[in-house]
Amino acid sequence: MSSPSPFDHETPIRRVPETWLRRIRETDDAVVALFGIGGGCLVAGFALFLANSTLAAIPLLGFLGAIAYGWRAHEPVTARALTFLATASTILILGLIAVFVIYEALPVFQLMGMKLFGFTEPVEVLGVQVLPGVESYWDTRAHVYSMIPMIYGTLVTTLIATAIAAPLGIAAALFLAEIAPPIVRETVKPGVEILAGIPSIVYGYLGFVTLNSFLYENLEMANLGSLFLVGLVIGVMALPTVTSVAEDALTSVPASMRDGAIALGSTEWQTMKSITLPAALSGVSAAVLLGIGRAVGETMAATVILGHSQRLPDPLQDVFDNTETLTSLIASQYGNAEGTHMSALFVAGVVLFVTVLVLSVGARRVELRMERKLGGQE
């Protein structure tokens, strides 16, 4: 008797392609023709848009007409096609943004090279120069553009904002989900969501008018605006977002898990620390990541508060000194920029893009590792 073949039993990896192939074979020719017309119109409209032609509206109307007819005559198949198109377009748009930003930043990359990340003195490691020196960090007339002060300002403000929003947001979410009475939760939760929807310019203006003046007058600061104040304001801005998303994740944990822990003699705090929080780790980490993302990409609050000085603080650890962030640099200078100056601002966009990408990938890897660990797989 021959041994069974590993292909005798279908696996999910084999079933998925076979399912799609069966659906394609069973698809009506009219549906294939309809999707061909709609896809052709979409591609033609996109090509005309890239060519900056006003005729792009014509194939777009043809695509909408094909979708409308398909939804009426073949609703299930059209719905699947639209969901696939939405997913694919997300990846395509992200790729096009990355290509466009990098392409626009190439002239300054070619002009400056590693000096884009250079200090006023060369940086040496074990006697080997790893970063060249620059005459000044930012001089548009001499075409000198170093991102070091802006990267430092973004890093400091993000760390301060995260130190405020992450622990306070998770603590507030635990209180709302596990401790607060229903009447308190029903009152506070809408208020938190309203705070999350307030425009950032409002926070920035309030911070500039109230906190900025208070720190300048009472702490005798050398100038208006500081990295600490920007981090504080951004942390307060990100706090409602972290709280709301983390609270939703915590409340989604099944009540049976909490009841089981309490039945075994765990206290309320032990249950939250050992059961609820680890079970909702995926959602809580997503909440913190959203908060960090808002801190990294915040523009208006930093633009309003900072004094826009493209230099490093002196001394470096002085968080009450003034400098610039990547976003405030773009917001304050893009109106008058052209040529290599504009390309330098796109370099700031590339740094922001890569930073957020690294944060997202890193957070996802930590999340997967924690899920494997909690699931007993390592």
C-alpha atoms as one frame of an Amber mdcrd trajectory, in Angstrom:
protein
   0.000   0.000   0.000   1.517   3.268  -1.082   2.067   6.032   1.406  -0.379
   8.906   1.242   0.680  11.856  -0.794   1.078  15.172   0.998  -1.354  16.579
  -1.560  -4.158  14.122  -0.700  -5.462  16.566   1.882  -5.962  20.119   0.734
  -4.393  22.815   2.818  -5.636  26.405   3.086  -2.657  27.506   0.983  -3.826
  25.295  -1.906  -7.530  25.915  -1.459  -7.310  29.697  -1.783  -5.869  29.766
  -5.350  -8.190  26.950  -6.424 -11.180  28.884  -5.096 -10.188  31.953  -7.072
  -9.568  29.895 -10.217 -12.961  28.229  -9.878 -14.638  31.615  -9.489 -12.854
  32.921 -12.569 -13.903  29.880 -14.638 -17.502  30.197 -13.461 -17.691  33.937
 -14.134 -20.114  34.972 -16.857 -18.566  36.389 -20.037 -20.710  39.513 -19.636
 -19.218  40.128 -16.205 -15.681  39.689 -17.556 -16.427  42.161 -20.332 -17.930
  44.612 -17.850 -14.881  44.447 -15.599 -12.618  44.795 -18.626 -14.389  47.982
 -19.642 -14.350  49.355 -16.099 -10.681  48.492 -15.598  -9.744  49.990 -18.938
 -11.578  53.207 -18.122  -9.860  53.387 -14.735  -6.394  52.895 -16.223  -7.093
  55.411 -18.996  -8.366  57.970 -16.502  -5.287  57.519 -14.336  -2.973  57.881
 -17.356  -4.726  61.072 -18.456  -4.532  62.399 -14.899  -0.762  61.838 -14.854
  -0.621  63.631 -18.214  -2.460  66.569 -16.597  -5.287  66.318 -19.114  -8.812
  67.551 -18.459 -10.095  64.573 -20.474  -9.482  62.356 -17.439 -13.080  62.958
 -16.361 -14.460  61.092 -19.398 -13.021  57.608 -18.613 -13.783  58.217 -14.943
 -17.458  58.660 -15.807 -17.248  55.482 -17.878 -15.811  53.602 -14.876 -18.600
  54.891 -12.609 -21.187  53.862 -15.210 -19.723  50.337 -15.426 -19.759  50.023
 -11.642 -23.346  51.266 -11.440 -24.507  48.761 -14.060 -22.498  45.953 -12.466
 -23.932  46.712  -9.023 -27.455  46.455 -10.431 -26.968  43.354 -12.590 -24.208
  41.451 -10.744 -24.100  42.834  -7.210 -22.125  40.046  -5.408 -19.329  39.920
  -7.984 -19.158  43.710  -8.219 -18.922  44.014  -4.434 -15.969  41.610  -4.360
 -14.278  43.512  -7.171 -14.718  46.842  -5.393 -13.265  45.530  -2.136 -10.258
  44.162  -4.036  -9.878  47.493  -5.854  -9.980  49.408  -2.570  -7.233  47.220
  -1.108  -5.052  47.364  -4.195  -5.490  51.130  -4.573  -4.292  51.649  -0.988
  -1.009  49.891  -1.744  -0.712  51.651  -5.111  -1.309  55.114  -3.652   1.235
  54.497  -0.904   3.792  53.415  -3.490   3.099  56.423  -5.733   3.472  58.821
  -2.809   6.790  57.255  -1.874   8.068  57.427  -5.464   6.957  61.047  -5.918
   8.466  62.295  -2.642  11.780  60.518  -3.245  11.920  61.740  -6.858  11.386
  65.363  -5.809  14.064  65.036  -3.111  16.726  63.575  -5.440  18.318  66.943
  -6.485  19.275  67.773  -2.908  20.437  64.209  -2.259  22.752  64.580  -5.265
  23.894  68.053  -4.169  24.482  67.422  -0.472  25.065  63.689  -0.162  25.741
  62.673   3.433  25.995  66.354   4.377  22.200  66.247   4.612  22.804  64.546
   7.952  26.006  66.342   8.839  26.952  68.385  11.908  28.986  71.578  12.016
  31.933  69.378  13.002  32.762  66.059  11.299  31.637  62.959  13.185  34.290
  60.284  13.627  33.974  56.738  14.952  37.234  54.947  15.860  39.158  57.525
  13.878  37.045  57.086  10.748  34.892  59.980   9.547  31.312  58.742   9.162
  29.562  62.096   8.697  31.114  65.181   7.061  30.921  68.625   8.586  28.824
  71.518   7.256  29.405  75.254   7.436  25.923  75.856   8.816  22.887  73.665
   9.289  20.510  75.609   7.040  21.389  78.336   4.556  19.133  78.641   1.504
  21.384  81.214  -0.172  24.450  78.959   0.026  22.332  75.882  -0.748  23.271
  74.178   2.525  20.567  71.974   3.991  21.271  69.748   6.989  18.344  67.895
   8.571  20.041  67.284  11.917  18.351  70.117  13.913  14.916  69.189  12.546
  15.414  65.469  13.194  16.534  66.252  16.735  13.568  68.554  17.341  11.133
  65.928  16.027  12.737  63.223  18.182  12.628  65.273  21.382   9.043  66.468
  20.950   7.898  62.931  20.070   9.576  61.452  23.150   8.021  64.077  25.418
   4.596  63.633  23.845   4.796  59.833  24.082   5.889  60.014  27.721   2.720
  62.008  28.403   0.157  60.346  26.141   1.098  56.654  26.409   0.982  56.020
  30.180  -1.803  58.494  30.901  -3.850  57.264  27.938  -3.553  53.596  28.921
  -4.341  54.423  32.555  -7.425  56.414  31.530  -8.534  53.588  29.244  -8.169
  51.042  32.071 -10.200  53.280  34.357 -13.004  53.725  31.835 -13.086  50.050
  30.838 -12.577  48.344  34.195 -13.199  50.673  37.149 -15.519  53.550  36.256
 -19.253  53.145  36.971 -21.476  53.038  33.866 -22.742  56.607  34.367 -19.181
  57.937  34.546 -18.143  55.953  31.479 -21.124  57.144  29.463 -20.315  60.734
  30.395 -16.556  60.750  30.004 -16.191  58.625  26.845 -18.049  61.091  24.548
 -16.006  63.916  26.037 -12.771  62.092  25.246 -13.890  61.509  21.658 -14.802
  65.191  21.298 -11.321  66.171  22.521  -9.792  63.839  19.929 -11.658  65.705
  17.190 -10.518  69.223  18.100  -8.263  70.655  15.333  -4.575  70.793  16.160
  -4.387  74.518  15.408  -6.684  75.125  18.386  -4.347  73.257  20.720  -1.361
  75.053  19.253  -2.956  78.491  19.629  -4.007  77.819  23.217  -0.517  76.555
  24.032   1.078  79.632  22.461  -1.233  82.140  24.152  -1.395  80.583  27.630
   1.423  78.135  28.367   4.021  79.910  26.258   3.511  83.213  28.045   3.402
  81.493  31.435   6.718  79.707  30.904   8.365  82.828  29.469   7.288  85.076
  32.331   7.645  82.715  35.287  10.634  80.574  34.299  12.504  83.494  32.731
  13.121  81.626  29.499  15.418  83.241  26.958  12.800  83.197  24.201   9.248
  82.284  23.415   8.660  78.742  22.251  10.434  75.575  23.364  10.658  71.900
  22.540   9.217  71.015  25.937   6.116  73.087  25.330   5.570  71.584  21.879
   5.945  68.062  23.298   3.539  68.905  26.119   0.879  70.267  23.781   1.231
  67.374  21.324   1.060  64.892  24.214  -2.211  66.445  25.378  -3.483  66.310
  21.789  -2.595  62.618  21.404  -3.980  61.656  24.820  -7.677  61.421  23.768
  -6.768  59.299  20.737  -4.759  56.831  22.822  -7.468  56.705  25.481 -10.351
  56.143  23.069  -8.685  53.427  20.964  -7.207  51.617  23.982 -10.549  51.701
  25.801 -12.290  50.092  22.818  -9.648  47.349  22.791  -9.988  46.703  26.527
 -13.785  46.511  26.458 -13.593  43.936  23.635 -11.915  41.420  25.973 -14.488
  38.689  26.850 -16.003  39.061  30.319 -15.474  35.347  30.934 -11.702  35.926
  31.107 -12.120  38.511  33.849 -14.656  36.384  35.732 -12.330  33.389  35.586
  -9.427  35.361  37.051 -11.595  36.772  39.840 -12.959  33.291  40.603  -9.381
  32.095  41.090  -8.831  34.797  43.707  -7.181  37.529  41.660  -7.699  41.099
  42.740  -9.084  43.718  40.384  -5.620  45.120  39.727  -4.134  41.660  39.151
  -6.914  40.899  36.681  -6.277  44.113  34.743  -2.501  43.642  34.774  -2.336
  39.920  33.984  -5.507  39.222  32.003  -7.211  42.237  30.453  -4.172  44.249
  29.364  -2.250  41.318  27.786  -5.404  40.101  26.024  -5.968  43.560  24.541
  -2.287  44.133  23.784  -2.844  44.345  20.039  -5.400  47.148  20.337  -3.498
  48.966  23.075  -0.260  48.914  21.068  -2.204  50.220  18.068  -3.505  53.057
  20.254   0.003  53.993  21.371   1.226  53.778  17.773  -1.524  56.160  16.665
  -0.464  58.549  19.404   3.190  58.377  18.353   2.200  58.828  14.720   0.278
  61.955  15.587   3.223  63.249  17.605   5.688  62.632  14.756   3.455  64.155
  12.097   1.980  67.058  14.059   2.400  70.279  12.129   0.294  73.218  13.238
   0.993  73.113  16.975   4.751  73.014  16.365   4.503  75.707  13.684   2.590
  78.069  15.956   4.701  77.590  19.081   8.296  77.209  17.872  10.530  80.121
  16.902  11.787  78.382  13.713  15.511  78.423  14.359  17.358  75.808  12.302
  20.034  75.022  14.869  20.674  72.588  17.681  19.938  73.692  21.276  22.915
  74.844  23.293  23.450  72.832  25.450  21.970  69.900  23.534  19.907  68.586
  26.459  18.141  71.918  26.983  14.538  71.040  26.070  13.479  74.604  26.881
  15.510  75.956  23.971  14.195  76.632  20.470  14.798  74.722  17.264  12.693
  73.285  14.422  10.832  70.062  13.655  10.523  68.389  10.268   6.841  69.234
   9.934   7.151  72.835  11.096  10.039  73.322   8.653   7.836  72.256   5.747
   4.844  74.280   6.916   6.802  77.491   7.515   8.933  77.512   4.350   7.077
  75.782   1.517   5.326  79.029   0.479   8.599  80.719  -0.495  10.580  77.659
  -1.572  11.694  76.821  -5.082  14.430  74.824  -6.768  16.814  73.070  -4.394
  15.095  74.716  -1.432  11.854  72.950  -2.343  13.738  69.682  -2.852  15.209
  70.068   0.629  11.709  70.269   2.052  10.884  67.040   0.222  13.897  65.491
   1.970  12.197  66.329   5.256   9.121  64.527   3.913  11.237  61.479   3.026
  12.655  61.372   6.563   9.151  61.571   8.016   7.902  58.873   5.646  10.729
  56.481   6.535  10.340  57.203  10.262   6.640  56.373  10.292   7.268  53.282
   8.160   9.933  52.001  10.564   7.675  52.686  13.552   4.790  50.818  11.939
   6.893  47.781  10.990   8.603  47.706  14.385   5.328  47.960  16.267   3.846
  45.178  14.155   6.800  42.889  14.888   6.533  43.581  18.622   2.806  42.885
  18.464   3.304  39.562  16.667   6.033  38.540  19.100   3.820  39.310  22.083
   0.940  37.376  20.539   3.186  34.341  20.040   4.506  34.650  23.582   1.059
  34.961  25.128  -0.146  32.082  22.984   2.571  29.832  24.345   4.377  29.467
  21.010   7.768  30.512  22.378
